[in-house]
Amino acid sequence: MLRKIRISLAVVFYTLITLLFLDFTGTIHTYFGWMADIQFVPALLALNVGVVVALLVLTFLFGRVYCSVICPLGVMQDVVAFFGKKSKKNRYSFSPERKWLRYSVLVIFLATILAPGVGFIAHLVAPYSAYGRIANNLFAPVYQFGNNVLAYFAERAGSYAFYTVDVWIKSLTTFAIAAVTFVLIAVLAWRGGRTWCNTVCPVGTILGFFAKYSLYKPVVDTTKCNSCGLCGRNCKASCINSKEHTIDYSRCVACFDCIDKCNKGAISYKLRSVAQPTEDKGVDKSKRAFLTTSALIVAGATVKAQEKKVDGGLAAIIDRQAPNRKTVPKPAGSLSIKHFTDHCTACQLCVSACPNQVLVPSSDIEHLMQPEMSFERGYCRPECVKCSTVCPADAIKPIDTAEKSSISVGYAVWLRENCVVVTDGVSCGNCATHCPVGAIQMMPENPDQYGSRKIPVINPERCIGCGACEYLCPARPLGAIYVEGREVHNEI
């Protein structure tokens, strides 16, 4: 029963967390966005003390149930291991703890998670971030393809035309990292079950400290055990030494497979006394205990393919060159470049959520895979606050539309030498017409001359950095106007 409860809860969590990255109709995140908020690393970076303490207490009470139920990367490994087990039964074996590797990765993770310029190293091994990139870059295209083949190819064909070389590099870099991560973890899971969780994952190592002293644990009753070794050969965490009747609780992920496989009932999940040794010799039977079964949520949300929003009357823009910005703008709600960089886990949930495809993963080594704003495929609409509602790490704080309209994340810069009004002698005014805050006006270049051509004049104090002017500028290959980001966001 324990194993069935664990699997049921894991399926619910895994399905809904995955849908957070795949389906942004609004329904999923409205009701189940809290599942992203209770992931360990995002909660840690968001300074969500309540969630972090709750997860540590949960681990201290019941072992690493976070790894077997809540963590999507852990459940994904279980899925792969399930199919790997079909090819060869009873295939696992006990392996000693590789302390040098576990603690080395943990030290590197803690040393780099907030360090400027090297934070991406921590994001590579953070479980939720790794799974987010896998879901966004690998699962999402498959999901969209499965929903509507024609719509998928039409959307891709249209959107790729807006890609610049810079955006291609950013997208392909993140895709490659996600693909390599998936292949590596999948191979390890196929061959050794939870190898990644117990030798690499820093969250698993941290929780292992508490799981070692958890109150409820799987316990071996040596009076019943016949040393058949079936438990050890089915332990995907490779933490059961059946010869010595011991369990490494720091690596046990509380999957309960061993209990299910034991024919003699020699392993039970029970409350253990602090003074009790690892070998459970001659202890009276006690009732198995686990978390009270929560009401299972029926995931019946209708899945729909997202429709690409395109402003009417615009022709496809090709061969566009990205501007050389001194500071790349970050989305409203992120307060500053430093705040965003320090808190972002590069999970790319906001990239999946952005309906205008403004957020793209960075290829800059200092901010590798962290989202940044790019206006080749759209602009940041003042009425959209989707990214601020989905961020689990508090890198983008929740804001409403009124607040967003008063936050300046950047300011527009006009390049006279590129403007079609100057180079081609034509009237334009696209930037001024579509500026949602009226920060750009078309003024006569020479006020004293009758009929003087009008050029854009920018009021940087009113500009919010939405990128509408940059996106709609017809100049090619380099636009005549672009957005320069602010280190610290201003209120206007």
C-alpha positions as CSV (number, residue, x, y, z in Angstrom):
1,M,0.0,0.0,0.0
2,L,2.9,2.4,0.8
3,R,4.3,1.9,-2.6
4,K,1.0,2.4,-4.3
5,I,0.4,5.7,-2.4
6,R,3.9,6.9,-3.3
7,I,3.4,6.1,-7.0
8,S,0.0,7.7,-7.1
9,L,1.2,10.9,-5.5
10,A,4.3,11.0,-7.7
11,V,2.2,10.6,-10.9
12,V,0.0,13.5,-9.9
13,F,3.0,15.8,-9.0
14,Y,5.0,14.9,-12.1
15,T,2.1,15.3,-14.5
16,L,1.0,18.7,-13.2
17,I,4.5,20.1,-12.8
18,T,5.3,19.0,-16.4
19,L,2.1,20.7,-17.6
20,L,3.3,23.9,-16.1
21,F,5.9,23.9,-18.8
22,L,3.8,22.6,-21.6
23,D,0.4,24.1,-21.3
24,F,-0.1,27.8,-20.5
25,T,-3.8,28.2,-21.0
26,G,-3.9,29.7,-17.5
27,T,-5.8,27.0,-15.8
28,I,-2.8,24.8,-14.8
29,H,-0.8,27.5,-13.1
30,T,-3.7,29.1,-11.5
31,Y,-4.5,26.0,-9.5
32,F,-1.2,24.1,-9.4
33,G,1.5,26.8,-9.6
34,W,2.3,26.1,-5.9
35,M,3.9,22.9,-7.0
36,A,6.7,24.9,-8.5
37,D,7.0,27.1,-5.4
38,I,7.7,24.1,-3.1
39,Q,10.7,22.9,-5.1
40,F,13.8,23.1,-2.9
41,V,16.2,25.3,-4.8
42,P,13.7,27.8,-6.0
43,A,12.3,28.1,-2.4
44,L,15.8,28.5,-1.1
45,L,16.7,31.3,-3.5
46,A,13.3,33.0,-2.9
47,L,14.2,32.9,0.8
48,N,10.9,31.1,1.3
49,V,11.8,29.9,4.8
50,G,8.5,28.3,5.4
51,V,8.8,25.9,2.4
52,V,12.5,25.1,3.1
53,V,11.8,24.3,6.7
54,A,8.7,22.3,5.8
55,L,10.7,20.2,3.3
56,L,13.5,19.6,5.9
57,V,11.0,18.6,8.6
58,L,9.2,16.3,6.1
59,T,12.6,14.6,5.4
60,F,13.4,14.4,9.1
61,L,10.1,12.6,9.7
62,F,9.7,10.3,6.8
63,G,13.0,10.3,4.8
64,R,13.6,11.5,1.3
65,V,9.9,11.4,0.1
66,Y,10.6,14.8,-1.6
67,C,12.9,13.0,-4.0
68,S,10.5,10.2,-4.7
69,V,7.2,12.2,-4.9
70,I,7.7,16.0,-5.3
71,C,10.9,16.4,-7.4
72,P,10.1,16.0,-11.1
73,L,13.6,15.0,-12.1
74,G,13.5,12.2,-9.5
75,V,10.2,10.9,-10.8
76,M,11.5,11.1,-14.4
77,Q,14.4,8.8,-13.4
78,D,11.9,6.4,-11.9
79,V,10.0,6.3,-15.2
80,V,13.2,5.6,-17.2
81,A,14.3,3.0,-14.6
82,F,10.9,1.3,-14.9
83,F,11.4,0.6,-18.6
84,G,15.0,-0.3,-18.0
85,K,13.9,-2.8,-15.4
86,K,11.7,-4.5,-17.9
87,S,14.7,-5.5,-19.9
88,K,16.4,-7.0,-16.9
89,K,14.8,-7.9,-13.5
90,N,16.6,-7.8,-10.2
91,R,19.4,-5.9,-11.8
92,Y,20.6,-3.5,-9.1
93,S,23.2,-4.1,-6.5
94,F,24.6,-2.4,-3.4
95,S,27.3,0.1,-3.9
96,P,29.2,2.0,-1.2
97,E,28.5,5.8,-0.8
98,R,30.8,7.9,-3.0
99,K,31.3,10.6,-0.4
100,W,34.1,12.4,-2.3
101,L,31.8,12.9,-5.3
102,R,28.7,13.8,-3.3
103,Y,30.3,16.3,-1.1
104,S,32.5,17.8,-3.9
105,V,29.4,18.5,-6.0
106,L,27.6,20.0,-2.9
107,V,30.5,22.3,-2.1
108,I,30.7,23.5,-5.7
109,F,27.0,24.0,-5.8
110,L,26.9,26.1,-2.6
111,A,30.0,28.0,-3.7
112,T,28.6,29.0,-7.1
113,I,24.9,29.4,-6.6
114,L,25.2,33.0,-5.7
115,A,28.7,33.8,-7.1
116,P,28.7,36.3,-9.9
117,G,29.7,34.9,-13.3
118,V,29.6,31.2,-12.3
119,G,26.0,30.7,-11.1
120,F,25.3,28.7,-14.2
121,I,27.4,25.9,-12.7
122,A,25.0,25.5,-9.8
123,H,22.0,25.6,-12.2
124,L,23.4,22.7,-14.3
125,V,23.0,20.3,-11.4
126,A,20.0,21.8,-9.6
127,P,17.2,19.2,-10.1
128,Y,14.2,21.5,-10.7
129,S,16.2,23.7,-13.1
130,A,17.6,20.7,-15.0
131,Y,14.1,19.3,-15.4
132,G,12.6,22.6,-16.4
133,R,15.1,22.9,-19.3
134,I,14.4,19.4,-20.4
135,A,10.6,20.0,-20.3
136,N,10.8,23.3,-22.1
137,N,13.3,22.3,-24.8
138,L,12.6,18.6,-25.4
139,F,9.1,17.7,-24.1
140,A,7.3,20.9,-25.2
141,P,7.9,20.5,-28.9
142,V,6.8,16.8,-28.7
143,Y,3.7,17.8,-26.8
144,Q,2.8,20.5,-29.3
145,F,3.5,18.2,-32.2
146,G,1.2,15.6,-30.7
147,N,-1.6,18.0,-30.2
148,N,-1.8,19.6,-33.7
149,V,0.8,18.6,-36.3
150,L,-0.3,21.3,-38.8
151,A,-0.5,24.1,-36.3
152,Y,2.9,23.1,-34.8
153,F,4.7,23.2,-38.2
154,A,2.9,26.4,-39.2
155,E,3.9,28.1,-35.9
156,R,7.5,26.9,-36.1
157,A,7.9,28.0,-39.7
158,G,6.5,31.5,-38.9
159,S,8.4,32.0,-35.7
160,Y,11.8,30.8,-37.1
161,A,11.7,33.6,-39.6
162,F,12.0,36.0,-36.8
163,Y,15.1,34.4,-35.3
164,T,18.4,36.3,-35.5
165,V,21.7,34.5,-35.4
166,D,22.1,35.6,-31.8
167,V,18.8,34.1,-30.8
168,W,19.5,30.9,-32.7
169,I,22.8,30.6,-30.7
170,K,21.0,31.2,-27.4
171,S,18.2,28.7,-28.2
172,L,20.6,26.0,-29.6
173,T,23.0,26.4,-26.6
174,T,20.2,25.8,-24.1
175,F,18.7,23.0,-26.2
176,A,22.1,21.2,-26.4
177,I,22.6,21.5,-22.6
178,A,19.0,20.2,-22.0
179,A,19.6,17.3,-24.4
180,V,23.0,16.3,-22.9
181,T,21.5,16.5,-19.4
182,F,18.5,14.3,-20.4
183,V,20.7,11.7,-22.1
184,L,23.1,11.6,-19.2
185,I,20.5,11.2,-16.5
186,A,18.4,8.8,-18.6
187,V,21.4,6.5,-19.2
188,L,22.3,6.6,-15.5
189,A,18.7,5.8,-14.6
190,W,18.4,3.0,-17.2
191,R,21.5,1.3,-15.9
192,G,21.5,2.2,-12.2
193,G,18.2,3.7,-11.1
194,R,18.8,6.7,-8.8
195,T,22.5,7.1,-9.5
196,W,22.2,10.8,-10.3
197,C,20.2,11.5,-7.1
198,N,22.7,9.7,-4.9
199,T,26.0,10.7,-6.4
200,V,25.5,14.1,-8.1
201,C,22.3,15.9,-7.0
202,P,23.2,18.5,-4.3
203,V,19.6,18.6,-3.1
204,G,19.7,14.9,-2.5
205,T,22.9,15.3,-0.5
206,I,21.4,18.0,1.6
207,L,18.3,16.1,2.3
208,G,20.4,13.0,3.0
209,F,21.8,14.6,6.1
210,F,18.3,14.8,7.5
211,A,17.1,11.5,6.1
212,K,19.9,9.7,8.0
213,Y,18.2,10.6,11.2
214,S,14.6,10.4,10.0
215,L,12.0,9.0,12.5
216,Y,10.3,6.7,10.1
217,K,12.6,4.4,8.1
218,P,12.6,1.0,6.2
219,V,14.0,-1.4,8.8
220,V,15.4,-4.9,8.3
221,D,14.1,-7.6,10.7
222,T,17.0,-10.1,10.8
223,T,14.8,-12.7,12.5
224,K,12.8,-12.9,9.3
225,C,15.4,-12.2,6.7
226,N,16.8,-15.3,4.9
227,S,19.5,-13.2,3.1
228,C,18.0,-13.9,-0.3
229,G,19.2,-10.4,-1.5
230,L,16.0,-9.7,-3.4
231,C,15.7,-6.3,-1.6
232,G,19.2,-5.2,-2.6
233,R,18.7,-6.3,-6.2
234,N,15.6,-4.2,-6.5
235,C,16.9,-1.1,-4.7
236,K,17.2,1.6,-7.3
237,A,19.1,3.7,-4.8
238,S,21.7,1.0,-4.4
239,C,21.7,1.6,-0.6
240,I,20.7,-1.8,0.8
241,N,23.5,-4.1,1.8
242,S,21.6,-7.4,2.1
243,K,24.6,-9.3,3.3
244,E,25.0,-7.1,6.4
245,H,21.3,-6.3,6.7
246,T,22.0,-2.5,6.6
247,I,20.5,0.4,4.8
248,D,22.2,3.7,4.0
249,Y,19.4,6.1,4.9
250,S,21.2,9.1,3.5
251,R,20.7,7.7,0.0
252,C,17.3,5.9,0.5
253,V,14.6,7.8,-1.4
254,A,11.7,6.1,0.4
255,C,10.3,4.4,-2.7
256,F,9.2,1.3,-0.7
257,D,10.2,-1.1,-3.6
258,C,12.2,-3.2,-1.1
259,I,9.1,-3.6,1.1
260,D,7.0,-4.6,-1.9
261,K,9.6,-7.2,-3.1
262,C,10.4,-8.9,0.2
263,N,8.5,-12.2,0.3
264,K,9.2,-12.8,4.0
265,G,8.0,-9.4,5.3
266,A,11.5,-8.8,6.7
267,I,11.5,-5.1,5.8
268,S,9.0,-2.7,7.2
269,Y,8.6,1.1,7.4
270,K,8.3,2.0,11.0
271,L,9.1,4.5,13.8
272,R,12.6,3.8,15.1
273,S,13.9,4.8,18.4
274,V,17.0,7.0,18.5
275,A,19.0,4.4,20.4
276,Q,18.2,1.6,18.1
277,P,21.1,0.3,16.0
278,T,21.1,0.0,12.2
279,E,20.5,-3.7,12.4
280,D,17.0,-4.2,13.7
281,K,17.4,-7.2,15.9
282,G,14.5,-8.7,17.7
283,V,12.3,-5.7,17.7
284,D,8.6,-6.1,18.2
285,K,6.3,-5.5,15.3
286,S,5.0,-2.0,14.9
287,K,2.5,-0.5,12.5
288,R,3.8,0.8,9.3
289,A,3.4,4.6,9.0
290,F,3.5,7.0,6.2
291,L,2.1,10.4,5.4
292,T,-1.6,10.5,5.7
293,T,-2.9,9.9,2.2
294,S,-3.8,13.3,0.7
295,A,-6.8,13.6,-1.5
296,L,-5.5,12.8,-5.0
297,I,-6.2,15.5,-7.5
298,V,-7.8,14.4,-10.7
299,A,-5.9,16.0,-13.6
300,G,-8.6,16.5,-16.2
301,A,-7.7,19.8,-17.6
302,T,-8.2,20.0,-21.4
303,V,-4.9,20.4,-23.2
304,K,-4.8,22.9,-26.0
305,A,-2.1,24.0,-28.3
306,Q,-1.0,27.6,-27.9
307,E,-1.9,29.9,-30.6
308,K,0.8,32.3,-31.7
309,K,-0.2,36.0,-31.3
310,V,0.7,38.0,-34.4
311,D,0.0,41.7,-35.0
312,G,-2.1,42.0,-38.1
313,G,-0.7,43.4,-41.3
314,L,3.0,42.6,-40.5
315,A,5.1,40.9,-43.1
316,A,7.7,38.4,-42.0
317,I,10.9,40.0,-40.9
318,I,14.1,38.1,-41.8
319,D,17.8,38.6,-41.6
320,R,17.6,40.9,-38.6
321,Q,20.8,41.6,-36.7
322,A,20.5,41.8,-32.9
323,P,21.8,45.1,-31.4
324,N,24.9,45.2,-29.3
325,R,23.4,46.1,-25.9
326,K,25.6,47.2,-23.0
327,T,23.0,45.9,-20.6
328,V,20.4,43.3,-21.6
329,P,17.0,44.1,-20.1
330,K,15.4,41.9,-17.5
331,P,11.6,41.5,-17.1
332,A,9.6,43.9,-14.9
333,G,9.4,42.6,-11.4
334,S,13.0,41.5,-11.3
335,L,14.0,44.8,-9.6
336,S,17.6,44.8,-10.9
337,I,20.1,42.7,-12.9
338,K,21.8,41.6,-9.6
339,H,18.6,40.6,-7.9
340,F,17.5,38.6,-11.0
341,T,20.9,36.9,-11.4
342,D,21.2,36.0,-7.8
343,H,17.8,34.4,-7.5
344,C,17.1,32.9,-11.0
345,T,17.6,29.1,-11.2
346,A,17.4,29.0,-15.0
347,C,14.5,26.6,-14.9
348,Q,12.9,28.6,-17.8
349,L,9.4,28.3,-16.6
350,C,9.0,32.0,-17.5
351,V,10.4,31.3,-21.0
352,S,7.6,28.7,-21.4
353,A,5.0,31.1,-20.1
354,C,5.9,34.2,-22.1
355,P,3.1,34.4,-24.7
356,N,5.0,36.9,-26.9
357,Q,8.2,34.9,-26.9
358,V,10.2,37.8,-25.6
359,L,12.1,35.8,-23.0
360,V,14.9,33.7,-24.3
361,P,17.8,31.8,-22.6
362,S,21.1,33.7,-22.4
363,S,24.2,32.3,-24.1
364,D,26.4,34.7,-22.1
365,I,28.7,32.6,-19.9
366,E,28.0,34.8,-16.9
367,H,24.2,34.3,-17.2
368,L,24.2,31.1,-19.1
369,M,20.6,29.7,-19.6
370,Q,19.0,32.5,-17.4
371,P,16.2,34.2,-19.3
372,E,16.8,37.6,-20.9
373,M,14.6,39.9,-23.0
374,S,14.9,39.8,-26.8
375,F,12.6,41.6,-29.2
376,E,13.1,39.8,-32.5
377,R,9.9,37.8,-32.1
378,G,7.7,40.2,-30.2
379,Y,7.6,42.8,-27.5
380,C,6.7,42.9,-23.9
381,R,3.1,44.0,-23.7
382,P,2.2,46.2,-20.8
383,E,-0.9,44.2,-20.0
384,C,1.0,40.9,-19.7
385,V,2.5,39.9,-16.3
386,K,2.6,36.1,-16.9
387,C,6.3,35.7,-16.1
388,S,5.9,37.4,-12.7
389,T,3.2,35.0,-11.7
390,V,5.0,31.8,-12.5
391,C,8.6,32.4,-11.1
392,P,9.1,30.0,-8.1
393,A,12.4,31.5,-7.0
394,D,11.3,35.1,-6.6
395,A,13.7,36.2,-9.3
396,I,10.7,38.0,-10.8
397,K,8.4,39.3,-8.1
398,P,4.6,39.2,-8.6
399,I,3.3,42.5,-10.1
400,D,0.0,43.6,-11.6
401,T,-0.6,45.4,-14.9
402,A,-0.8,48.8,-13.2
403,E,2.6,48.3,-11.5
404,K,4.2,47.0,-14.7
405,S,3.2,50.2,-16.7
406,S,5.1,52.2,-14.1
407,I,8.3,50.1,-14.1
408,S,11.1,51.0,-16.5
409,V,13.3,48.0,-17.3
410,G,15.2,49.9,-20.0
411,Y,15.1,52.9,-22.4
412,A,15.1,53.3,-26.2
413,V,18.1,54.4,-28.1
414,W,17.8,55.9,-31.6
415,L,20.5,55.2,-34.3
416,R,20.2,58.0,-36.8
417,E,22.4,56.4,-39.3
418,N,20.0,53.4,-39.6
419,C,16.6,55.1,-39.7
420,V,14.7,54.8,-42.9
421,V,13.6,58.4,-42.6
422,V,17.2,59.4,-43.0
423,T,18.6,56.7,-45.2
424,D,15.6,56.4,-47.6
425,G,14.0,59.7,-47.2
426,V,10.6,58.2,-46.4
427,S,8.0,58.9,-43.7
428,C,7.8,56.2,-41.0
429,G,6.8,56.8,-37.4
430,N,6.3,53.1,-36.6
431,C,8.1,53.5,-33.3
432,A,6.1,56.5,-32.1
433,T,2.8,55.1,-33.3
434,H,3.1,51.9,-31.4
435,C,4.8,53.2,-28.2
436,P,2.3,52.3,-25.4
437,V,3.4,55.0,-23.1
438,G,4.0,57.9,-25.5
439,A,7.7,58.0,-24.9
440,I,8.5,58.6,-28.6
441,Q,7.3,61.5,-30.7
442,M,7.9,62.4,-34.3
443,M,9.4,65.9,-34.4
444,P,10.7,68.0,-37.4
445,E,14.4,67.5,-37.8
446,N,14.7,71.2,-38.6
447,P,11.9,73.1,-36.9
448,D,12.7,76.3,-38.8
449,Q,12.3,74.6,-42.2
450,Y,8.8,74.1,-43.6
451,G,8.1,70.5,-44.5
452,S,11.2,69.2,-42.7
453,R,11.1,65.4,-42.3
454,K,10.2,64.1,-38.9
455,I,12.5,62.0,-36.9
456,P,11.8,60.2,-33.6
457,V,12.6,61.9,-30.4
458,I,12.7,59.8,-27.2
459,N,11.9,60.8,-23.7
460,P,13.9,58.2,-21.6
461,E,12.1,59.2,-18.5
462,R,8.8,57.9,-19.8
463,C,10.2,54.8,-21.6
464,I,9.5,51.5,-19.9
465,G,11.7,49.4,-22.2
466,C,8.9,47.2,-23.6
467,G,10.6,46.8,-27.0
468,A,7.6,47.7,-29.2
469,C,9.7,50.3,-31.0
470,E,12.6,47.8,-31.6
471,Y,10.3,45.0,-32.7
472,L,8.4,47.1,-35.2
473,C,11.3,49.1,-36.7
474,P,11.5,48.3,-40.4
475,A,15.2,49.1,-40.8
476,R,17.4,46.2,-41.7
477,P,19.7,44.5,-41.0
478,L,20.2,46.5,-37.8
479,G,17.2,48.4,-36.5
480,A,17.3,52.1,-36.0
481,I,16.0,51.9,-32.5
482,Y,16.7,49.4,-29.7
483,V,16.2,49.0,-26.0
484,E,19.1,49.4,-23.6
485,G,18.5,47.7,-20.2
486,R,18.8,49.3,-16.8
487,E,21.0,47.8,-14.1
488,V,18.3,48.9,-11.6
489,H,14.7,49.2,-12.6
490,N,13.1,52.7,-12.2
491,E,9.6,53.7,-11.4
492,I,8.0,56.3,-13.7
